[in-house]
Amino acid sequence: MKQQHNRRIWLIGATSGIGYQLAQDMAKAGHQVIVSGRNRDKLDELHAGDPEHFFPLPLDVTRFDAVQAAGQVIQKTFGGLDTVFYNSGNCIYVDVTDFQHGDFETVFQVNFMGLVYAIEVSLPLLRQGRQPYLVGMSSSAAFVGLPRAEAYGASKAAVQYLMDALRVDLAAEGLDVSTVFPGFVKTPLTDLNDFAMPFLIDVQQASRFILKGMEKRDHNIHFPKRFTFFLKLLGNLPSSWKTKLVQRTSRS
């Protein structure tokens, strides 16, 4: 994003992991970054470190009224947006011996409905912006059904479909849409995983991959490619082959 300075960016999910690193890298590139998340201390920490480029805006993405109120603050303060990046995410692994709908509701509320709320509120703001750009965080888990990832993977597959459809419908307005599909990135969320994570990268690497893709406005930004290409290939295999291969990674 080096070639487009002074963009007004709303980064939702900026208080940890990839989002926290992205926020810092965006600010270093000269952008005005409106940082949102539930951790007020982290938002204040960003602002204190660079008050010129960070505007802290606490937000609970599971409440539409809160997202709506945040949009009103942005309209009043900035008069529109140039980029919206929805990064908020949650993960609950499913135990099929104790299958519960509540796990799906919790994950979808953050990963998908929060994105929907943000899009509804931010589209009018983006339409006032310069070269408007919408970015959503999916996951490489969307490429293939993985053990215990029924809730997480389904929510990220829903993000992929939503962003693909929006890309078509918003093209006539000149509003670009990108979807990010990371592999395993070392964050507080993945620190909770109790299984091997191949090709694990750090948040600094992830941020570089994302910002490079955003510079080119790639439709799909996926990384590290040696991992994501494998999952894409696996997802395109005949169902019987795919099921047998993936079953080998299942604990059961």
Contacts in CASP RR format, 6 or more apart in sequence:
PFRMAT RR
TARGET T0000
AUTHOR 0000-0000-0000
METHOD contacts of the structure
MODEL  1
MKQQHNRRIWLIGATSGIGYQLAQDMAKAGHQVIVSGRNRDKLDELHAGD
PEHFFPLPLDVTRFDAVQAAGQVIQKTFGGLDTVFYNSGNCIYVDVTDFQ
HGDFETVFQVNFMGLVYAIEVSLPLLRQGRQPYLVGMSSSAAFVGLPRAE
AYGASKAAVQYLMDALRVDLAAEGLDVSTVFPGFVKTPLTDLNDFAMPFL
IDVQQASRFILKGMEKRDHNIHFPKRFTFFLKLLGNLPSSWKTKLVQRTS
RS
1 7 0 8 1.000
1 26 0 8 1.000
1 29 0 8 1.000
1 31 0 8 1.000
1 211 0 8 1.000
1 214 0 8 1.000
1 215 0 8 1.000
2 29 0 8 1.000
2 215 0 8 1.000
3 215 0 8 1.000
4 82 0 8 1.000
4 131 0 8 1.000
5 29 0 8 1.000
5 30 0 8 1.000
5 31 0 8 1.000
6 30 0 8 1.000
6 31 0 8 1.000
6 32 0 8 1.000
7 31 0 8 1.000
7 32 0 8 1.000
7 82 0 8 1.000
7 83 0 8 1.000
7 130 0 8 1.000
8 31 0 8 1.000
8 32 0 8 1.000
8 34 0 8 1.000
8 78 0 8 1.000
8 80 0 8 1.000
8 81 0 8 1.000
8 82 0 8 1.000
8 83 0 8 1.000
8 129 0 8 1.000
9 26 0 8 1.000
9 31 0 8 1.000
9 32 0 8 1.000
9 33 0 8 1.000
9 34 0 8 1.000
9 81 0 8 1.000
9 82 0 8 1.000
9 83 0 8 1.000
9 84 0 8 1.000
9 85 0 8 1.000
10 34 0 8 1.000
10 36 0 8 1.000
10 57 0 8 1.000
10 74 0 8 1.000
10 81 0 8 1.000
10 83 0 8 1.000
10 84 0 8 1.000
10 85 0 8 1.000
10 122 0 8 1.000
10 125 0 8 1.000
11 19 0 8 1.000
11 22 0 8 1.000
11 23 0 8 1.000
11 26 0 8 1.000
11 33 0 8 1.000
11 34 0 8 1.000
11 35 0 8 1.000
11 36 0 8 1.000
11 85 0 8 1.000
11 87 0 8 1.000
12 36 0 8 1.000
12 37 0 8 1.000
12 59 0 8 1.000
12 61 0 8 1.000
12 84 0 8 1.000
12 85 0 8 1.000
12 86 0 8 1.000
12 87 0 8 1.000
12 88 0 8 1.000
12 118 0 8 1.000
13 19 0 8 1.000
13 35 0 8 1.000
13 36 0 8 1.000
13 37 0 8 1.000
13 61 0 8 1.000
13 86 0 8 1.000
13 87 0 8 1.000
13 88 0 8 1.000
13 89 0 8 1.000
14 20 0 8 1.000
14 22 0 8 1.000
14 23 0 8 1.000
14 33 0 8 1.000
14 35 0 8 1.000
14 36 0 8 1.000
14 37 0 8 1.000
14 42 0 8 1.000
14 43 0 8 1.000
14 46 0 8 1.000
14 87 0 8 1.000
15 35 0 8 1.000
15 37 0 8 1.000
15 38 0 8 1.000
15 39 0 8 1.000
15 42 0 8 1.000
15 43 0 8 1.000
16 39 0 8 1.000
16 42 0 8 1.000
16 187 0 8 1.000
16 188 0 8 1.000
16 189 0 8 1.000
17 185 0 8 1.000
17 187 0 8 1.000
17 188 0 8 1.000
17 189 0 8 1.000
17 203 0 8 1.000
18 87 0 8 1.000
18 137 0 8 1.000
18 182 0 8 1.000
18 185 0 8 1.000
18 187 0 8 1.000
18 203 0 8 1.000
18 206 0 8 1.000
18 207 0 8 1.000
18 210 0 8 1.000
19 87 0 8 1.000
19 203 0 8 1.000
19 207 0 8 1.000
20 42 0 8 1.000
20 46 0 8 1.000
20 203 0 8 1.000
21 203 0 8 1.000
21 204 0 8 1.000
21 206 0 8 1.000
21 207 0 8 1.000
22 85 0 8 1.000
22 87 0 8 1.000
22 207 0 8 1.000
22 210 0 8 1.000
22 211 0 8 1.000
23 33 0 8 1.000
23 35 0 8 1.000
23 46 0 8 1.000
23 54 0 8 1.000
24 46 0 8 1.000
25 207 0 8 1.000
25 208 0 8 1.000
25 211 0 8 1.000
26 33 0 8 1.000
26 211 0 8 1.000
27 33 0 8 1.000
27 46 0 8 1.000
27 50 0 8 1.000
27 53 0 8 1.000
27 54 0 8 1.000
29 211 0 8 1.000
30 53 0 8 1.000
31 53 0 8 1.000
32 53 0 8 1.000
32 55 0 8 1.000
32 78 0 8 1.000
33 53 0 8 1.000
33 54 0 8 1.000
33 55 0 8 1.000
34 55 0 8 1.000
34 57 0 8 1.000
34 74 0 8 1.000
34 78 0 8 1.000
34 81 0 8 1.000
35 43 0 8 1.000
35 46 0 8 1.000
35 47 0 8 1.000
35 54 0 8 1.000
35 55 0 8 1.000
35 56 0 8 1.000
35 57 0 8 1.000
36 43 0 8 1.000
36 57 0 8 1.000
36 58 0 8 1.000
36 59 0 8 1.000
36 61 0 8 1.000
36 70 0 8 1.000
37 43 0 8 1.000
37 57 0 8 1.000
37 58 0 8 1.000
37 59 0 8 1.000
37 60 0 8 1.000
37 61 0 8 1.000
37 88 0 8 1.000
38 58 0 8 1.000
38 59 0 8 1.000
38 60 0 8 1.000
40 56 0 8 1.000
40 58 0 8 1.000
43 54 0 8 1.000
43 56 0 8 1.000
43 57 0 8 1.000
43 58 0 8 1.000
44 56 0 8 1.000
46 54 0 8 1.000
46 56 0 8 1.000
47 54 0 8 1.000
47 55 0 8 1.000
47 56 0 8 1.000
55 77 0 8 1.000
55 78 0 8 1.000
57 70 0 8 1.000
57 73 0 8 1.000
57 74 0 8 1.000
59 66 0 8 1.000
59 67 0 8 1.000
59 70 0 8 1.000
60 66 0 8 1.000
61 67 0 8 1.000
61 88 0 8 1.000
61 110 0 8 1.000
61 114 0 8 1.000
61 117 0 8 1.000
61 118 0 8 1.000
62 109 0 8 1.000
62 110 0 8 1.000
62 113 0 8 1.000
62 114 0 8 1.000
64 117 0 8 1.000
64 120 0 8 1.000
67 114 0 8 1.000
67 117 0 8 1.000
67 118 0 8 1.000
67 120 0 8 1.000
67 121 0 8 1.000
68 117 0 8 1.000
68 121 0 8 1.000
70 121 0 8 1.000
71 121 0 8 1.000
71 122 0 8 1.000
71 125 0 8 1.000
74 80 0 8 1.000
74 81 0 8 1.000
74 125 0 8 1.000
75 125 0 8 1.000
79 125 0 8 1.000
79 128 0 8 1.000
80 125 0 8 1.000
80 126 0 8 1.000
80 128 0 8 1.000
80 129 0 8 1.000
81 122 0 8 1.000
81 125 0 8 1.000
81 126 0 8 1.000
81 128 0 8 1.000
81 129 0 8 1.000
81 132 0 8 1.000
82 126 0 8 1.000
82 129 0 8 1.000
82 130 0 8 1.000
82 131 0 8 1.000
82 132 0 8 1.000
82 133 0 8 1.000
83 132 0 8 1.000
83 133 0 8 1.000
83 134 0 8 1.000
83 135 0 8 1.000
83 214 0 8 1.000
84 118 0 8 1.000
84 119 0 8 1.000
84 122 0 8 1.000
84 125 0 8 1.000
84 126 0 8 1.000
84 133 0 8 1.000
84 134 0 8 1.000
84 135 0 8 1.000
85 135 0 8 1.000
85 136 0 8 1.000
85 137 0 8 1.000
86 114 0 8 1.000
86 115 0 8 1.000
86 118 0 8 1.000
86 119 0 8 1.000
86 135 0 8 1.000
86 136 0 8 1.000
86 137 0 8 1.000
87 136 0 8 1.000
87 137 0 8 1.000
88 110 0 8 1.000
88 111 0 8 1.000
88 114 0 8 1.000
88 115 0 8 1.000
88 137 0 8 1.000
89 110 0 8 1.000
89 111 0 8 1.000
89 137 0 8 1.000
89 189 0 8 1.000
90 106 0 8 1.000
90 107 0 8 1.000
90 109 0 8 1.000
90 110 0 8 1.000
90 111 0 8 1.000
90 189 0 8 1.000
91 107 0 8 1.000
91 151 0 8 1.000
91 152 0 8 1.000
91 189 0 8 1.000
91 192 0 8 1.000
92 103 0 8 1.000
92 106 0 8 1.000
92 107 0 8 1.000
92 151 0 8 1.000
92 152 0 8 1.000
93 148 0 8 1.000
93 149 0 8 1.000
93 151 0 8 1.000
93 152 0 8 1.000
94 103 0 8 1.000
94 148 0 8 1.000
94 149 0 8 1.000
94 150 0 8 1.000
94 151 0 8 1.000
95 148 0 8 1.000
96 150 0 8 1.000
103 151 0 8 1.000
104 150 0 8 1.000
104 151 0 8 1.000
104 154 0 8 1.000
104 155 0 8 1.000
106 151 0 8 1.000
107 151 0 8 1.000
107 152 0 8 1.000
107 155 0 8 1.000
108 151 0 8 1.000
108 154 0 8 1.000
108 155 0 8 1.000
108 158 0 8 1.000
111 152 0 8 1.000
111 155 0 8 1.000
111 156 0 8 1.000
111 158 0 8 1.000
111 159 0 8 1.000
112 155 0 8 1.000
112 158 0 8 1.000
112 159 0 8 1.000
112 162 0 8 1.000
115 136 0 8 1.000
115 159 0 8 1.000
115 162 0 8 1.000
116 162 0 8 1.000
119 134 0 8 1.000
119 166 0 8 1.000
122 134 0 8 1.000
123 134 0 8 1.000
123 175 0 8 1.000
126 132 0 8 1.000
126 133 0 8 1.000
126 134 0 8 1.000
126 175 0 8 1.000
127 173 0 8 1.000
127 175 0 8 1.000
131 176 0 8 1.000
132 173 0 8 1.000
132 174 0 8 1.000
132 175 0 8 1.000
132 176 0 8 1.000
133 175 0 8 1.000
133 176 0 8 1.000
133 177 0 8 1.000
133 178 0 8 1.000
133 214 0 8 1.000
133 217 0 8 1.000
134 163 0 8 1.000
134 166 0 8 1.000
134 170 0 8 1.000
134 175 0 8 1.000
134 176 0 8 1.000
134 177 0 8 1.000
134 178 0 8 1.000
135 177 0 8 1.000
135 178 0 8 1.000
135 179 0 8 1.000
135 180 0 8 1.000
135 214 0 8 1.000
136 159 0 8 1.000
136 163 0 8 1.000
136 178 0 8 1.000
136 179 0 8 1.000
136 180 0 8 1.000
137 159 0 8 1.000
137 179 0 8 1.000
137 180 0 8 1.000
137 182 0 8 1.000
138 156 0 8 1.000
138 157 0 8 1.000
138 159 0 8 1.000
138 160 0 8 1.000
138 163 0 8 1.000
138 179 0 8 1.000
138 180 0 8 1.000
138 181 0 8 1.000
139 152 0 8 1.000
139 153 0 8 1.000
139 156 0 8 1.000
139 181 0 8 1.000
139 182 0 8 1.000
139 183 0 8 1.000
140 181 0 8 1.000
140 182 0 8 1.000
140 183 0 8 1.000
140 222 0 8 1.000
140 227 0 8 1.000
140 228 0 8 1.000
140 231 0 8 1.000
141 149 0 8 1.000
141 152 0 8 1.000
141 153 0 8 1.000
141 156 0 8 1.000
142 153 0 8 1.000
142 156 0 8 1.000
142 157 0 8 1.000
142 159 0 8 1.000
142 160 0 8 1.000
142 181 0 8 1.000
143 181 0 8 1.000
143 228 0 8 1.000
143 231 0 8 1.000
143 232 0 8 1.000
143 234 0 8 1.000
143 235 0 8 1.000
144 231 0 8 1.000
144 234 0 8 1.000
144 235 0 8 1.000
144 242 0 8 1.000
144 246 0 8 1.000
145 153 0 8 1.000
145 235 0 8 1.000
145 246 0 8 1.000
146 153 0 8 1.000
146 246 0 8 1.000
146 249 0 8 1.000
147 246 0 8 1.000
147 249 0 8 1.000
147 250 0 8 1.000
147 251 0 8 1.000
147 252 0 8 1.000
148 250 0 8 1.000
148 251 0 8 1.000
159 179 0 8 1.000
160 179 0 8 1.000
160 181 0 8 1.000
163 177 0 8 1.000
163 178 0 8 1.000
163 179 0 8 1.000
164 179 0 8 1.000
166 177 0 8 1.000
167 176 0 8 1.000
167 177 0 8 1.000
167 219 0 8 1.000
170 176 0 8 1.000
170 177 0 8 1.000
176 217 0 8 1.000
177 219 0 8 1.000
178 213 0 8 1.000
178 214 0 8 1.000
178 217 0 8 1.000
178 218 0 8 1.000
178 219 0 8 1.000
178 220 0 8 1.000
178 221 0 8 1.000
179 219 0 8 1.000
179 220 0 8 1.000
179 221 0 8 1.000
180 210 0 8 1.000
180 221 0 8 1.000
180 222 0 8 1.000
181 220 0 8 1.000
181 221 0 8 1.000
181 222 0 8 1.000
181 223 0 8 1.000
181 228 0 8 1.000
182 206 0 8 1.000
182 209 0 8 1.000
182 222 0 8 1.000
182 223 0 8 1.000
183 199 0 8 1.000
183 201 0 8 1.000
183 222 0 8 1.000
183 223 0 8 1.000
183 224 0 8 1.000
183 227 0 8 1.000
183 228 0 8 1.000
184 190 0 8 1.000
184 197 0 8 1.000
184 198 0 8 1.000
184 199 0 8 1.000
184 200 0 8 1.000
184 201 0 8 1.000
184 227 0 8 1.000
185 200 0 8 1.000
185 201 0 8 1.000
185 202 0 8 1.000
185 203 0 8 1.000
185 205 0 8 1.000
185 206 0 8 1.000
186 200 0 8 1.000
186 201 0 8 1.000
186 202 0 8 1.000
186 203 0 8 1.000
187 203 0 8 1.000
190 197 0 8 1.000
190 200 0 8 1.000
198 227 0 8 1.000
199 224 0 8 1.000
199 226 0 8 1.000
199 227 0 8 1.000
201 223 0 8 1.000
201 224 0 8 1.000
205 223 0 8 1.000
205 224 0 8 1.000
206 223 0 8 1.000
209 221 0 8 1.000
209 223 0 8 1.000
209 224 0 8 1.000
210 221 0 8 1.000
210 223 0 8 1.000
213 221 0 8 1.000
214 221 0 8 1.000
222 228 0 8 1.000
222 232 0 8 1.000
234 242 0 8 1.000
234 245 0 8 1.000
234 246 0 8 1.000
235 242 0 8 1.000
237 245 0 8 1.000
END
